[in-house]
Amino acid sequence: MNMPQQVLLRDAMRQLNMTRDAFAERIGSRRRALDAWLLPDESNEFRAMPEVARRFVSEILASSGRPGEYTQSAQDGALRRSLHVYGAQHLLSVAQFDREAIDELFRLADVMQPIARRRKVSRVLEGAVLANLFFEASTRTRVSFGAAFCRLGGSVCDTTGFTFSSMAKGESIRDTSRVISGYADAIVVRHPEQGSVAEFARVTNVPVINGGDGPGEHPSQALLDLYTIQREFSRLGKLVDGAHVAMVGDLKYGRTVHSLIKLLALYRGLKFTLVAPPQLAMPAEIVELVSRNGHVVETATAPAQALAGADVVYATRIQKERFAHDEVLEGFDQGFAIDRALVDAACRKDVVLMHPLPRDGRPGSHDLSTDLDNDPRLAIFRQTDNGIPVRMAIFATLLGVDRLVSRSMRDAAWTPPSHIGPDDSSFHGLD
């Protein structure tokens, strides 16, 4: 396919591991021109990249042994191999990925951006049915997966909670998986027991995606988080290699941080500051894995002195629903609130503030504060928006339609919003 210039440029910077400034210098362009080429087509400041520049970028990639366009060979490469589990295509754990597979997935997510922004539509999954099986309460993840599937033309069947499932009648995971596989073409499962989603996948050839298995993993969340970090860093002139990432809050039960730190460990020379009360510390086996990969890992029990120099602050809420019956939280006080006063006093001016959501906005919750809502450093809504193209890319790859998406696009017939909320920048305002 003829790759959109934005996708080609972002993918080239990822593959060459260059900041925008370094890449602009490499291709002999001004940074301002590169920024204009990277904007979505509908932006008033967008500029078409000269054909000679496009050919030069492709030649640079070819000379470095990397593909210059998204081709058949690329779609049969690392990403598809990484998703091959139990004899079929599934997404169960971030352990399935290496950097090459991540780059391929993010290239495809870039292709999906016009659809996610509601400028284009595609029907490549027309007729396909997604079963969203959420045996734990969910809003964002469930709706995000459903929206991603629908934006590719598919339809969605939802169920939420054990009360409304046959498991409440004693049905086994094996039976449930086999039955639902006869109804649906893909299955997203969230379950309170660690390892349970893998059980679903073992007995079906229908693609299964882990939407969260208890305190275990949340791979699609980690992928969209990493995609967000890369896009934020691109704007700020940074690389993931060498970054300082602070994780704050419930690091014991927070499956999002378990998955994200494992993905980040694939990069080079990172520093992690893990801030949590002792009883909610990151599991030792995860810390050991990250340390073995040559990264620096520091721990702290309060944020005030731990966030200095961090490029990313990733806050999490306390997962009280996962506490043992007699477990009482200690050492978690007002000092854990990530609010404007703390960020202004302790953080870099270009820090990226993230949270997997939901956050607890009630007084005394000690979570990511709502007084940061109009702060441009707060990336949580850009983060959730990024979940759509990333999950679309996952579905397209699992169901084998990734090569068809670009040429299937047509203009949306309705007028899409330029802003999601009254205080938001437009979809492309911070690209």
N, C-alpha and C positions, 0 to 999 in steps of 0.2 A: 504494500500500500504506500501511497505518498504521505509520509508522516507529516502532520501539522508542524509548523516551524516551532511552536512553543514546546511541543513534545520532543522534537529533535534536540533543541537547545538544552532543555532541562536534563534530558537523558545523557547528552554529551558531557555536561558538567558533572553529573553523578559518576559516569564511567571514568572520566579523567580525574575525578576527585579535586575539582577546582572551584574556588569561589567565583562569583560574578566578575570581580575585578581582574582576577588572574585569567579567567577565560576570555574576557574582552581583550586583554592584552595579547593572549595567544592567537586570537583570530584577527587581530589588527583592527579592532573596532573600539569606539568610545563606549564607556559604561552606559551612558544615557541612551545610546542607540540600542544596545543590548536589552536594556530595561523595556524599551518600547516594543522590541520584537517579542518579548516574553508576555506581554499583556494579551488578554483575550481579544479576539477579533472585534467584538462589539464595543471595546473601549475607544473613547474619542482620541486617546493618545497612542493607540496601536499603530505600528508601522510594519509593512510587509518587508521581510528580509530579502535583500537582493539575491538573485539566483547564484551569483558568483560566491556570495558568502555561504550559502547553503552547501554548494559543492565543496568549498574549502573545509567546512565542518565535517562533511562526510569523508573527505580525504584524510583529515586528521584522525578520525576514528578508525578508518581502514588501516592507516599506517601504524596505529597502536594495537592492531589485531582485534578491534572491536567492531561490531556491525554498525553501519551508518544508518540503517533503516530497520524498522520492525518487520521481520521477514518470517517465512514459514520455518526456517531453521531456528529462529529465535523462539518461536512459540513451541517448538519441540525440545527446548533446551532445559536449563536449570530449573525454571519455575515449574514446568510440568513434572519433571522428575521429583522435585521436592514434595509435590502433592500426592505422589503415588504411595499409598499406605494400604496394607492388608489386601493387596491385589486390585485396588480401585483408587479413585481420586477423592481424597479427603483432606480437610484442614483441621488437625487435632492439636497441634503443638507448634510453638515457635522453633522447637528443636529441628523441625523439618527444613528450615531455611539456612542458606548461606547468603553471602552478600550478592552474588550473581543473581540468585533467585529473587532477592529483594529488589534489585535494580530492575529486573524484568517486570515484576509486579507493579512497581511504581511508574514505569514507563507506560504500562497499560492504564493505570489510574489517571495519568496525565491525559491519555486519549479520551477517557470518560468525562473529563472536566466539563466540556460544553453541555453534555447531557445532565450532569449533576447541577449545573448552573441554570438549567431549564431553558437553554437557548436552542438545543437540539433534542430530537427524540430518536429512539431506535426500537425496533420490534424483534430483535434477534432471538428473544426468548418467548415469543408469542406461542401460546399453547402449553408452555411449561408451567408446572405448579410447584411452589415452595411450601413445605410444611414447617412452620415455626413452632417448635415444641419447647415451650418455656415452663419448666416445672418449678421455677422460682419467679417471683415478680420481676418485671422488667418493663421499662418504657422506651428509653433511648435505643438500646440494642435491638429490641424486637422490632420497633418501628423502622429503625435504620436499615436492618436487613430486608424488611418488607418493601420499603421504598426503593432500595437499590434493585431488588428483583423486578418490581413493577416498572421502573424506569427503563428496563431492558425489554419490556413487553410481556413479562410473566404475570402470574396471579398468585395470591398468597392465601393459605389457610392457617389460622392461628389457634393455639390453645395455650392457656396460662394457668399454672398451678396444678398440684396433685389432685385437688378436690374435683376438678373437671376432667380428669383423665382416668383411663381404665386402670392405671397403676394403683389408684385408690381402692380398686377391687382385687388387688393382688397380682395383676398381670406383670410378667417379667419384662426386663429391658429387652431381652431377645425377641419376645413375642411382639412387643410394641414396635420395635424397629422393623421387623419383617412385615408387619401389617401396614405400617405407614409407608414403607417402601413401595408397596403396591398401589398407593394413592398418589405419591408425589415424586417429582423428578430431582429434588434436592431437599435436604433436611438440615435445619439449624436446631441444635439442642442446647438448652441450658438446664443444668441439673445440679442439685446441692451436693452431690457426692463426687469427690475427686476420682477421676478415672472412668466415670460412668459413660461419658460421651464416646470414649474409645470402644466400650462395649456395644454401643449402637452401631459403630462403624464396622465392627468385625463380622457382622451377620448380614451385610447388605452391600450391593454394588452401586447403590444410589449414593451420590456425594453427600457426606456428612460434614458439617462445620461445627466446631466447638464454640458455642456462644457463652461459655463460662461453666467450669465444673468445680463447684464449691470453692475451696481456697486454692485450687490448682492453677489453671491457666485461663487466659482470655486472649487467644492469639490474634483475632481480628482487631481487637482494641489496641494491642501492642503495635500492630502494623500501621494502623491509622495514626497512632501517636508518633511513631518514627517518621512517617510521611509528613506529619505536621512539623516535626522538628526540622526535617530537611528543608521544607518550604520556608519556614521562619528563618532558618539560618541562611538560606539563599538570599533572602531580602537583606539580611544583616551582614552579609559578607563573611560568614563563618562556615566551617566544616564540622561534621559530626566527629571525625577523628580529632582527638585532643580536647574534646569538650569536657566541661565540668557540669555534672548533673546531680542535683540535690533532690532526694525523695523524702517526703515528709508525711508522717501520720501512721496509719496502720500498715506496716510492712510485713506483718506476720500473716494476716488473713487477706490482704489486698492482692487478688490474683492479677490485677492489671500491672502492678509493679513487678510481680514475679516474671511475667512474660516480657515486659519492656526491658528490664535490665539484662535479660538473656539475649535479646536482639541487639541491644547496644554493645554487648560484650563482643559482638562480631567485628566491631570497629577497632581502631587502634588508639592506644594511649589515653583512655578516658580516666577521669577522676569521678568517683561516686561518693557523695556524702549522704549517709543514711541516717535520718533523724526520726527517732521513735522512742517512746517509753520502753524500758527494758523488756517488758512482757510482750511488746508488739514489734520486736526487732525482726529484721529480715531473716528468714530461715538460714541456718549455718551452711547448708549444702549449696545454696544459691550464692552466698558470699564467697564460698570456697571456689565455685566454678568461675566466677568473675575474676577473682584474684589469680587463678591459674592462667587466665588469658592475658596476664600482664597489666591489668588495670589497678589503679590505686583505689582502695576502699577505706573510707573513714566513717566512723560512727559518732553520733552525738545524741544527747537526750533532750535538747532544746534547740529551736531554730535560730535564736537571736545571733549567736556567734558562728553559726554553721553555714549560713547562706552567702557569705562574702565570696565574691568571685564566681558564683555559679552562673552558667549560661542558661540553664533550665532549672526551674523549681517546679517539681511535680508533686502536687499535694493530693492526699487521699483522705476520705472520710473514715471514721472508725466503724469497722464491720461488726457491730454489736450482735447482729443476728447469727454470727458464727462463733460467739463466745461459748465456752462450756457453761453448763447450768449454774455452777457455783463460782464462775470467773468474775472477779471484780477488777475494774480498771483503776490503776494507780499511776501517778506521775504524768497525767495528761491534763494540763491546765491552760489558762489563758495564753501562756507563752507559745502554744502551738497554733494560735490563730494567725493565719497569713493575711494580714490586712495592709492597708496602704502605708500606715506608719512604719510597720516592720519592713516592708519592701523598700520604701524610700530610704530608710536608715541602713539596711543591711545588704541590699542587692545592687547589682550593676544597673546602669540606666537602660541597657538593652537586654535585660533578662527576659526570658520567655516563661510566662506563668501558665501552667497546665493543670488539669484536673480531669479525671475520667467521668465525673458526674455520676450520680447526683451529688451535689454538695449540700450541706446542711446550712441554710441561711438564717436559722433562728438564733436569737441572742444567746450567747454562752455556748455555742456549738464548737468553737475552736477550729473551724474549718476555713476554707478559702473565703475570705470576706466579700460581701456584696459591695463594699465601698470601693472595690477595684473595678467595678463594672464598666466604667468609661475610660479605663486606663488602656492605652494601646498595647502595653506589655501583656495584657490578659489575652491569652490565645484560646480560651476554652470553647468559644463558639466557632472559631475557625477550625478548631480541633473536631468538633462534632460534625461540621459541614464536610470535613475531609473524609468522614466515615462513609459517605455515599459513594464517591468514586473508587475508594479502596475496596469496598464490599462489592461494587459492581465488577471490578477487575477480578476479584476472587470468583464470583459466580461465572463470569464469562470464561475463565480458564478452566474451572471444574467441569463446565458443561460443553467445552470445546467450541465456543463461538467467538473467541477473542479476535480471530483474524477478520471476522465479519463486521465488527462494530463500526469501524471507521467508514466503510463504504455504505453502511446501512443508514447513516444519519441523515435526517432531513430537518428543516427548520421547524421549531415549535409553532403551533398554530395560535397559541394564546400569548398574551403579553406577560412575560415573566417579571417578577419584582426586581428592582435594582437594589433594594435594601430589604433585609429580612426583618429587622426591627428598627424603630425610629432612631436609635443611637448607633446603629451599626454602619460601618463603611459598606460600600457595595461589595459584591462577591469578589471582585478583582482589585479592590482598592489598595490592598497591602501586598499584592504580588510584586 
